[in-house]
Amino acid sequence: MASSRRRTAAMQSIGSTAVLLLQLLMATTAQSKLLVNGTDCIVRDPLYNVTFDFNALSSDLNHHVTSEESGERFFFNVCDDERQPITLGYEPHLQLNDGRFQFSFTGEPCGNGSHYTLDIILLCSYERTPEDLRVIPHTPDQCRYFIFWDTPLACQPLPTGLANNRCTVRDGTDRHAFNLLPLAGANHEIPLPDGSRFVLSVCKPVRYGHLTMCPPGTGVCRVNGTEYRDYGQAVADPKVDASTGRLVMEMRSKSATGCPNSLIVFEGTVRTSSSGVRRSRCRDTRPCSVTNPITGTQYDLSLLANRTYTLISRDNRTYELGVCHIPAASRCPLDAGACEVSAKQSVGLGAIASELQYETTGAPYLLYRSGAVCDATSGRRWETRLEFICETDPVEGGRTGAVVPPTVVENGDCQLVVHFETVLVCEPALMACGAYNESTIDQYVDLTPLIDSTRNYEARGGEAHGRRYFLNVCRPLVPQYGLSCRGGAAACEATFDGVTARNETTLGFPDVSLVVAGDTVLMKYLRGDPCPQDPVTNLSTTVEFRCQPTAGRGTPVLLEIEHGCHYRFDWATAVICPPERAVPFEQSNCSVHNAATGSWIRLDGVLEDLSPCDKRPTPSVDYRAGALNLHYTVPDAVNCSHTNGVKTFNVTVVCAPDSSLDRAAVST
């Protein structure tokens, strides 16, 4: 295990939540009643004779995680005997401790007679894209660390019927759909008066874990000390009780004694989380709407329906399509949701559908299948995928149905892919594009001037390998023909053959806030496509912004790809530079000299009508706005008696190279 020796004050401050979590970890260790040591990265649970094999967590390239408190980067490996000296640990010891799997490392001396120690806690997660690794320093001397790792390898075997279940059901009229998948993210506990407790899960089995060592496949489990009893096996989907109309899940136990079966009844209640995001336990889903399974926000696109959208692709092909429903006036064949049209005919590219879908990553989408035959040899048919992306620079009236024209991003290989920007799929709280500097009190750093709603940034650094990298700032990529990364992605890699971008790979989504420390601004995009070198890790992106007064907006540059999984970009820009408060004014030639950029700005030919040359103005430079500010006063006893006979001028000169120089003057 390797780590920088650097220690900062930020690492000495641990949030109350982290302290509580670690206190619970330490408190429960003393109460452990089952402790099993692993061998060769394999450990067996003696209660159910289930073997857990963690060898797949080993990586030839090492894993990495960054501490949110200090920004320190940790590199580690497990299931691989590392003999070279490293800071936090030499050899991992695997243990099963009352249901908690952990790798324990002991490393170099840390002072005061102690050693560096690291505990990697493995937590059961059935998610295809588990949470990123997270590190928490525990002791005040920074000698002991915990890393939490969500992985399916810490779960008991998942029954086949529960592997890909959607956990939805429609009522008898087929008008309403109920989706319980948002409840599947964690175990739910119900305490009982005798000190025991029920642990239950929805859509997936109870997650195996510390003091929750329930039998395999259990959906409802009773825990009484060290006794774990099956009160019902998990089922894939809910049902609607025909007699009562209630949404239920009936779980039957495998136990041979008694009849400990369970019935869960779901009531449609809506609550508001502490973050202000509305969530619901059961939801009435109308056609052309869907619930985000991560946030619980419901998207309703019915305002976009009953219209015909005409699109022209980059290669001058014309398409018509509809959202959920297409008017009869469309030139598309009957029941087609999208088609290619010409003067002589129209070709259906998929049957209309109103079931809006959403996966755990990407954007909500509609899929129109079974269009006209595309490949006579294989029998493949055309299909259309409409992906709806949050529009961060909305048109006026967007919430009432006004839209940005959709864009064709792909129209080959028997698939039409269209990106559709609309405010109707935006979350209530978007990613913050600014943050307070942790090193300087009250200094706010804002990246919003770099947000571009008309084009994407293309990073330098991949040309020699035939790769191209596209980024945007704090928002999804702008739809671009030939660039078909998953809808909503903020960073994308594509191979380039000189003519066409191919093999697009999603490098992350814009749902993480900025971190500002000192003169560095870090922006992270997570939850990208699976990493080819390490399938248990998802691709991610970090962009490091640096102040450079001469850079203007600047351009991102690819620095490295860590372990084939994490892309690091450097971006020198003037936008984050603090204002220049003391820029000298040279009265002899009426010019302002900015030493940071080596530039001179003559004022006599720009602001002649204001005559600033003889006023001895005080200049300052605002890099964020790309502006020169001038402050000066002139005597005016007649009109300005209320200000002691002084008129004050504040003049802002904005750089606009593509148009006439903008001027704004305010006098008081």
Secondary structure, DSSP 8 states (H G I E B T S, - for coil): -EE-----GGGG---HHHHHHHHHHHHHHTT---EEE-BTTEEEETTTTEEEE-GGG--TT-EEEE-TTT--EEEE-SSS---S--SS-SS-EEEEETTEEEEEEEEEEEETTEEEEEEEEEEE---SS----EEEE-STTS-EEEEEEEEGGGS----GGGSS---EEE-TTSS-EEE-GGGGGS-EEEE-TTS-EEEE-SSS----BTTB---TTBSEEEEETTEEEE--B--SS-EE-TTT--EEEEE----SSS---EEEEE---EEE-TTS-EEESS--B-TTEEE-TTT--EEE-GGG-S--EEEE-TTS-EEEE-SS---TTSSS-TTBSEEEE-SS-EEE-SB-----B--SSS--EEEE---SEEETTTTEE-EEEEEEEE-SS--TTGGGT-----EEEEEETTEEEEEEEEGGG--SS---SEEE-SSSTT-EEE-GGG--SS--EEEBS-GGGTEEEEE-SSS----BTTB---TT-SEEEEEE-SS-EEEEEEEEBS-S--EEETTEEEEEEB--SEETTEEEEE-EEEEEEEE-GGGTT--EEEEEEETTTEEEEEEEESTTS--BS---EETTTTEEEETTTTEEEE-TTTSGGG--TTS--EEEEETTTTEEEEEEEEE-TTT-GGGTTEEEEEEEEE--TTSS-EEEEEE-
